[in-house]
Amino acid sequence: MKFHFKALLTSICCLLGLAARVDASLPDSAMHREILHIAEQVTKRYIPDKRTAVFEPVASDTLTNTYRFATTVPETVGYVDQLLAEIPIPSARVTIAVLPDSSVMDRLAGVVNLSVANLRVQPNNQAELATQVLLGTVVDLLQQQDGYYRIRTPEGYIAWVSVSSITPMTLIESTHWKTAERVIFTADFGHSYTAPDERSLRVSDLVMGNILRAEGQSDGFLHVRYPDGREAYIRDELVSPFDAWLVTARPAAEHVIATAKTMMGIPYLWGGTSVKGVDCSGFTKTAYYMNGIVIPRDASQQVLAGLPVDVLSGDTLDREKALKHLRPADLLFFASGSDRPPSARVTHVALYLGDGEFIHAAGTVRINSLLPEAPHFDDFQTRTLVAARRYIGQPDPALAPVATHGAYTAHTKKHMP
């Protein structure tokens, strides 16, 4: 709430300050080029990763030299003001709306009410799948447009989701959700029912990691409530009390690997982060999340976290080093094409199992080996391995414990990368 009003005030001040410098001395095309250059400078300085921060044009009119931007970084407002002041004869009216904006009113939080909510890069159903968020997860609401919310996920990813997938809440209401007695679905798949009877009508499907509010026991079933108020019943052996799960969910290597192996055979899905389908980094993210750690979303982000592990000689995999230095649950990172470090672009990630083996999502979740003599040796992945990282036991702010993460508990402020 506080940030929302501050953002609105900042946007208004920016409008008044920049509009006061209107001058028609420069041609429209020249001013337009200046604005594009300013936008590039702002992006370079404040938006190192467009997946987790926004500075984007909303509308422009070169006839009136009017430009509108939206951003999630309040500091960009003052910087744009500074850059405009350096133009010899400024003539543009620039407004910058700092998200969250007024379209979400005081509903600055939302809770996912589908087993798996699909997030897209643009607010339409045909847009590319960016990522997924699970039932019961609290997200930030930034903007509402065309039947979609722009949201920020617990790992900081910003994308669009259908309004039907989210129950909007005030910050106080979202705190009530996070402090209520909840359960987490720990089985792979399942369903909830309208009565404590599996022959009754189904309410929804459920997947590993879903969170629901607990309402009481009933004949081997747990009475639960969804974020949107729906009530249902779930077999009690399929869930664990959320607070008790937080105590036991520790990222020990054997536990992360055990979770990963339960996903064997799950099909690859670009943008997938659930047992309905995973991409490579969604797979590693899920394996760690179910053991109490929120890690960055994409492989190119995950390679920046944790402790580097030496597995290369020059820029090529050194199997002797790898077998000596790697530990179970370390992450292996691969590049596309022939690029090698330091310019290599990471496009794939796998979870190391030990003895040269790794598990990853490639077509399906499967196990391969770094060792040429192994029957499941993967020559392509081995040739393109460019880095390894250790997450277990590393005090990295990018590796956030679920137990102290503001998207899941009310014990601390929200942790965002």
C-alpha positions as CSV (number, residue, x, y, z in Angstrom):
1,M,0.0,0.0,0.0
2,K,2.7,2.5,1.0
3,F,4.8,1.8,-2.1
4,H,1.7,2.1,-4.3
5,F,0.9,5.6,-3.2
6,K,4.5,6.6,-3.3
7,A,4.8,5.3,-6.8
8,L,1.7,7.3,-7.9
9,L,3.0,10.5,-6.3
10,T,6.4,10.0,-8.0
11,S,4.7,9.6,-11.4
12,I,2.7,12.8,-10.9
13,C,5.7,14.8,-9.8
14,C,7.6,13.5,-12.9
15,L,4.8,14.6,-15.1
16,L,4.7,18.1,-13.7
17,G,8.4,18.5,-13.7
18,L,9.1,17.3,-17.2
19,A,6.1,18.9,-18.8
20,A,7.3,22.3,-17.6
21,R,10.2,22.1,-20.0
22,V,8.2,21.9,-23.2
23,D,9.7,23.6,-26.1
24,A,9.1,23.3,-29.8
25,S,12.6,24.2,-31.0
26,L,13.8,20.7,-32.0
27,P,12.1,18.8,-34.9
28,D,9.9,15.9,-33.8
29,S,12.1,13.3,-35.4
30,A,15.2,14.6,-33.5
31,M,13.3,14.6,-30.2
32,H,12.0,11.1,-30.9
33,R,15.6,9.9,-31.4
34,E,16.6,11.6,-28.2
35,I,13.9,9.8,-26.3
36,L,14.9,6.5,-27.8
37,H,18.5,7.2,-26.7
38,I,17.4,8.1,-23.2
39,A,15.3,4.9,-23.0
40,E,18.4,2.9,-24.0
41,Q,20.5,4.6,-21.3
42,V,17.9,3.9,-18.6
43,T,17.6,0.3,-19.6
44,K,21.4,-0.2,-19.6
45,R,21.7,1.3,-16.1
46,Y,18.6,0.1,-14.3
47,I,17.2,-2.9,-16.2
48,P,20.0,-5.5,-16.5
49,D,17.4,-8.3,-16.8
50,K,14.1,-7.6,-18.5
51,R,12.6,-10.7,-16.9
52,T,12.8,-9.2,-13.4
53,A,12.5,-5.4,-14.0
54,V,10.5,-3.2,-16.4
55,F,11.1,0.0,-18.2
56,E,9.0,0.1,-21.3
57,P,7.2,2.5,-23.7
58,V,3.5,2.6,-23.2
59,A,2.5,5.2,-25.8
60,S,4.1,7.9,-27.9
61,D,2.9,10.7,-30.2
62,T,5.6,12.4,-32.2
63,L,3.1,15.1,-33.4
64,T,2.8,16.4,-29.8
65,N,6.1,15.0,-28.6
66,T,4.3,13.1,-25.8
67,Y,5.8,9.9,-24.4
68,R,4.6,7.6,-21.7
69,F,6.6,4.8,-20.0
70,A,6.0,2.3,-17.3
71,T,8.6,1.0,-14.9
72,T,9.1,-1.2,-11.8
73,V,12.2,0.8,-10.8
74,P,11.4,4.1,-9.2
75,E,14.9,5.3,-9.6
76,T,14.5,5.5,-13.3
77,V,12.2,8.6,-12.9
78,G,14.9,10.9,-11.5
79,Y,17.4,9.5,-14.1
80,V,15.1,10.3,-17.0
81,D,14.7,13.8,-15.6
82,Q,18.4,14.2,-15.4
83,L,19.0,13.0,-19.0
84,L,16.2,15.3,-20.3
85,A,17.9,18.3,-18.6
86,E,21.0,17.6,-20.6
87,I,19.3,17.9,-23.9
88,P,20.1,21.5,-25.2
89,I,16.6,22.4,-26.2
90,P,14.2,19.9,-24.7
91,S,10.7,19.7,-26.2
92,A,9.1,16.5,-24.9
93,R,6.4,15.8,-22.4
94,V,7.4,12.5,-20.7
95,T,5.3,10.7,-18.1
96,I,6.5,7.6,-16.2
97,A,4.1,5.4,-14.3
98,V,5.8,3.4,-11.6
99,L,4.2,0.0,-11.1
100,P,2.1,-1.1,-9.4
101,D,-0.3,1.5,-10.9
102,S,-3.8,2.5,-10.2
103,S,-5.3,-0.3,-12.3
104,V,-4.9,-2.7,-9.4
105,M,-6.1,-0.1,-6.8
106,D,-5.3,-1.3,-3.3
107,R,-5.1,-5.0,-4.4
108,L,-1.3,-5.1,-4.4
109,A,-1.1,-8.9,-3.8
110,G,-2.7,-11.9,-5.4
111,V,-2.9,-15.6,-4.6
112,V,-2.9,-18.2,-7.4
113,N,-6.2,-20.2,-7.4
114,L,-5.4,-22.8,-10.1
115,S,-3.3,-25.8,-9.6
116,V,-0.9,-24.3,-12.2
117,A,-1.2,-20.8,-13.5
118,N,0.3,-20.0,-16.9
119,L,2.2,-16.8,-17.2
120,R,2.8,-15.2,-20.6
121,V,5.1,-12.6,-22.0
122,Q,2.2,-10.5,-23.2
123,P,-1.4,-10.1,-22.0
124,N,-3.0,-12.6,-24.5
125,N,-3.5,-16.3,-24.7
126,Q,-1.5,-16.6,-27.9
127,A,1.7,-15.2,-26.3
128,E,4.7,-17.3,-25.4
129,L,4.5,-19.1,-22.1
130,A,7.0,-17.4,-19.8
131,T,6.7,-19.5,-16.6
132,Q,4.2,-21.0,-14.2
133,V,3.1,-20.4,-10.6
134,L,1.5,-22.9,-8.3
135,L,-1.8,-22.8,-6.4
136,G,-1.7,-20.9,-3.1
137,T,1.4,-18.8,-4.0
138,V,1.3,-15.1,-3.2
139,V,2.4,-12.8,-6.0
140,D,2.7,-9.0,-6.5
141,L,0.1,-7.4,-8.6
142,L,1.6,-4.7,-10.8
143,Q,-0.9,-3.8,-13.4
144,Q,-4.3,-5.0,-14.9
145,Q,-4.9,-4.8,-18.6
146,D,-7.2,-6.6,-21.1
147,G,-8.3,-9.3,-18.7
148,Y,-4.8,-10.0,-17.5
149,Y,-2.7,-9.1,-14.4
150,R,1.0,-8.3,-14.7
151,I,2.5,-10.0,-11.7
152,R,5.9,-10.5,-10.0
153,T,6.5,-14.1,-8.9
154,P,8.4,-15.1,-5.7
155,E,11.7,-15.5,-7.7
156,G,11.2,-12.0,-9.2
157,Y,9.9,-13.0,-12.6
158,I,7.5,-10.5,-14.2
159,A,4.9,-11.7,-16.7
160,W,1.1,-11.7,-17.4
161,V,-1.5,-14.1,-16.1
162,S,-5.3,-14.3,-16.7
163,V,-7.3,-12.5,-14.0
164,S,-9.3,-15.8,-13.6
165,S,-6.1,-17.4,-12.3
166,I,-5.6,-15.0,-9.4
167,T,-7.5,-13.9,-6.4
168,P,-6.6,-10.3,-5.8
169,M,-6.0,-9.2,-2.2
170,T,-5.0,-6.2,-0.1
171,L,-1.7,-6.6,1.7
172,I,-3.6,-7.3,4.9
173,E,-5.7,-10.0,3.3
174,S,-2.6,-11.7,1.8
175,T,-1.0,-11.6,5.3
176,H,-4.1,-13.4,6.6
177,W,-3.7,-16.0,3.9
178,K,0.0,-16.5,4.9
179,T,-0.7,-16.8,8.6
180,A,-3.7,-19.1,8.3
181,E,-3.3,-22.9,8.9
182,R,-2.3,-24.3,5.5
183,V,-1.3,-27.5,3.9
184,I,1.0,-28.3,1.0
185,F,0.2,-31.0,-1.5
186,T,3.2,-33.4,-1.5
187,A,2.0,-36.1,-3.8
188,D,2.7,-35.9,-7.5
189,F,-0.9,-35.5,-8.7
190,G,-4.3,-35.7,-7.2
191,H,-7.8,-34.1,-7.0
192,S,-10.0,-32.4,-4.5
193,Y,-13.7,-33.3,-4.1
194,T,-16.9,-31.6,-3.1
195,A,-17.4,-34.1,-0.3
196,P,-15.2,-36.5,1.7
197,D,-15.7,-39.2,-0.9
198,E,-13.7,-39.8,-4.0
199,R,-16.9,-40.7,-5.9
200,S,-18.2,-37.1,-5.3
201,L,-17.8,-34.3,-7.9
202,R,-14.2,-33.1,-8.4
203,V,-13.4,-29.5,-7.5
204,S,-10.0,-29.3,-9.2
205,D,-6.8,-31.2,-10.0
206,L,-3.8,-30.7,-7.7
207,V,0.0,-31.0,-8.2
208,M,3.0,-31.2,-6.0
209,G,3.7,-27.9,-4.3
210,N,0.1,-26.6,-4.2
211,I,-0.9,-24.8,-1.0
212,L,-4.4,-24.7,0.5
213,R,-6.0,-23.4,3.7
214,A,-6.8,-26.2,6.2
215,E,-10.3,-26.2,7.7
216,G,-10.5,-29.5,9.5
217,Q,-10.5,-33.3,9.3
218,S,-13.3,-35.5,8.0
219,D,-13.1,-39.3,7.7
220,G,-9.6,-39.6,6.3
221,F,-10.0,-36.4,4.3
222,L,-8.9,-32.9,5.0
223,H,-11.4,-30.1,4.5
224,V,-9.6,-27.3,2.6
225,R,-10.4,-23.8,1.3
226,Y,-9.0,-22.3,-1.9
227,P,-7.8,-18.6,-2.2
228,D,-11.0,-17.8,-4.0
229,G,-13.2,-19.3,-1.3
230,R,-14.0,-22.7,-2.9
231,E,-14.2,-25.5,-0.4
232,A,-13.1,-29.1,-1.0
233,Y,-11.9,-32.3,0.5
234,I,-8.5,-34.0,-0.1
235,R,-7.2,-37.4,1.1
236,D,-5.1,-36.4,4.1
237,E,-2.2,-38.7,3.2
238,L,-1.6,-36.5,0.1
239,V,-0.8,-33.3,2.1
240,S,1.4,-32.1,4.9
241,P,0.8,-29.2,7.3
242,F,2.6,-26.3,5.7
243,D,4.4,-25.2,8.9
244,A,5.6,-28.7,9.6
245,W,6.8,-29.1,6.0
246,L,8.8,-25.8,6.4
247,V,10.7,-27.4,9.3
248,T,11.5,-30.6,7.4
249,A,12.1,-29.1,4.0
250,R,15.8,-28.7,4.0
251,P,18.0,-28.6,0.9
252,A,20.1,-31.7,1.7
253,A,21.5,-33.2,-1.5
254,E,19.8,-36.5,-1.1
255,H,16.4,-34.9,-0.7
256,V,16.8,-32.6,-3.7
257,I,17.8,-35.6,-5.8
258,A,15.0,-37.7,-4.5
259,T,12.5,-35.1,-5.5
260,A,14.1,-34.8,-8.9
261,K,13.8,-38.5,-9.5
262,T,10.1,-38.4,-8.8
263,M,9.8,-36.3,-11.9
264,M,11.4,-38.9,-14.2
265,G,9.5,-39.1,-17.5
266,I,7.6,-35.8,-17.2
267,P,7.4,-34.2,-20.6
268,Y,9.4,-31.1,-21.5
269,L,7.3,-27.9,-21.6
270,W,8.8,-24.5,-22.5
271,G,8.0,-22.3,-19.5
272,G,6.9,-25.2,-17.4
273,T,7.6,-25.4,-13.6
274,S,5.2,-28.1,-12.5
275,V,4.8,-31.9,-12.7
276,K,2.4,-31.2,-15.6
277,G,5.5,-30.3,-17.7
278,V,8.9,-28.7,-17.0
279,D,11.6,-27.0,-18.9
280,C,15.2,-27.5,-17.9
281,S,15.4,-24.7,-15.3
282,G,11.8,-25.2,-14.2
283,F,12.8,-28.8,-13.3
284,T,15.7,-27.7,-11.1
285,K,13.6,-24.9,-9.6
286,T,10.9,-27.4,-8.6
287,A,13.4,-29.8,-7.2
288,Y,14.8,-27.1,-4.9
289,Y,11.5,-25.5,-4.1
290,M,10.1,-28.8,-2.8
291,N,13.1,-28.9,-0.4
292,G,12.6,-25.4,0.9
293,I,14.6,-23.1,-1.4
294,V,13.4,-20.6,-4.0
295,I,16.1,-20.3,-6.7
296,P,16.2,-18.1,-9.8
297,R,13.9,-19.0,-12.6
298,D,16.0,-19.4,-15.8
299,A,19.2,-21.3,-16.4
300,S,21.0,-18.0,-17.4
301,Q,20.0,-16.6,-14.0
302,Q,20.7,-19.8,-12.0
303,V,24.3,-19.9,-13.3
304,L,24.9,-16.5,-11.5
305,A,24.0,-17.9,-8.1
306,G,25.8,-20.2,-5.6
307,L,29.4,-21.2,-5.6
308,P,31.3,-21.9,-8.8
309,V,32.7,-25.4,-9.1
310,D,35.8,-26.0,-11.2
311,V,35.0,-28.6,-13.9
312,L,36.8,-27.1,-16.9
313,S,40.4,-27.1,-18.2
314,G,40.6,-24.0,-20.4
315,D,37.1,-23.9,-21.8
316,T,36.5,-27.7,-22.1
317,L,35.0,-30.2,-19.7
318,D,37.7,-31.9,-17.7
319,R,36.2,-35.2,-16.5
320,E,38.8,-35.9,-13.9
321,K,38.2,-32.5,-12.3
322,A,34.4,-32.9,-12.6
323,L,34.4,-36.3,-10.8
324,K,36.7,-34.9,-8.1
325,H,35.0,-31.5,-7.5
326,L,31.3,-32.1,-8.2
327,R,28.9,-33.1,-5.4
328,P,25.4,-34.4,-5.7
329,A,22.7,-31.7,-6.3
330,D,25.3,-29.3,-7.9
331,L,23.9,-27.7,-11.1
332,L,25.6,-28.2,-14.5
333,F,25.2,-25.5,-17.1
334,F,25.4,-25.9,-20.9
335,A,25.7,-23.5,-23.8
336,S,24.1,-23.5,-27.2
337,G,26.3,-23.9,-30.3
338,S,30.0,-23.7,-30.2
339,D,30.4,-20.7,-28.0
340,R,32.7,-21.3,-25.0
341,P,33.4,-19.3,-21.8
342,P,33.4,-16.4,-21.1
343,S,31.1,-15.4,-24.0
344,A,29.0,-18.6,-23.9
345,R,25.2,-18.1,-23.5
346,V,23.8,-20.6,-21.0
347,T,20.7,-22.3,-22.4
348,H,20.4,-25.5,-20.4
349,V,20.8,-26.8,-16.9
350,A,21.0,-30.2,-15.2
351,L,21.2,-31.6,-11.7
352,Y,24.3,-33.6,-10.9
353,L,23.6,-37.0,-9.3
354,G,27.1,-38.3,-8.6
355,D,29.5,-40.7,-10.4
356,G,29.3,-38.7,-13.6
357,E,25.5,-38.9,-13.9
358,F,23.1,-36.0,-14.2
359,I,19.3,-35.7,-14.4
360,H,17.7,-33.0,-16.6
361,A,14.6,-32.1,-18.7
362,A,15.4,-32.7,-22.3
363,G,12.5,-34.1,-24.2
364,T,11.5,-35.7,-21.0
365,V,13.1,-35.7,-17.5
366,R,15.8,-38.3,-17.9
367,I,19.2,-39.4,-16.6
368,N,22.4,-39.1,-18.7
369,S,26.2,-39.4,-18.0
370,L,29.3,-37.3,-18.6
371,L,31.3,-40.5,-19.0
372,P,31.9,-41.8,-22.6
373,E,31.9,-45.4,-21.4
374,A,28.4,-45.1,-19.8
375,P,25.5,-46.5,-21.9
376,H,23.5,-43.3,-21.3
377,F,26.4,-41.0,-22.2
378,D,25.2,-37.7,-23.7
379,D,27.9,-36.5,-26.1
380,F,26.2,-33.3,-27.1
381,Q,25.5,-32.0,-23.6
382,T,29.0,-33.0,-22.5
383,R,30.6,-31.1,-25.3
384,T,28.6,-27.9,-24.4
385,L,29.1,-27.9,-20.6
386,V,30.4,-24.5,-19.6
387,A,29.9,-24.1,-15.9
388,A,28.9,-25.8,-12.6
389,R,27.4,-24.2,-9.4
390,R,26.8,-25.4,-5.9
391,Y,23.7,-24.3,-4.0
392,I,23.7,-26.5,-1.0
393,G,25.0,-24.7,2.0
394,Q,25.7,-21.4,0.2
395,P,24.6,-18.1,1.8
396,D,23.5,-16.4,-1.4
397,P,20.6,-13.9,-1.3
398,A,19.5,-15.3,-4.7
399,L,18.8,-18.6,-2.9
400,A,15.9,-17.7,-0.6
401,P,14.6,-20.1,2.1
402,V,10.8,-20.6,1.7
403,A,10.5,-20.4,5.5
404,T,11.6,-16.7,5.5
405,H,10.3,-15.7,2.0
406,G,7.5,-13.1,2.1
407,A,5.6,-14.9,-0.7
408,Y,5.0,-17.8,1.6
409,T,5.2,-16.6,5.2
410,A,4.6,-13.4,7.1
411,H,7.7,-13.7,9.3
412,T,9.9,-11.4,7.2
413,K,9.8,-8.8,4.4
414,K,9.4,-10.2,0.9
415,H,12.6,-11.5,-0.5
416,M,13.1,-10.5,-4.2
417,P,16.2,-11.0,-6.2
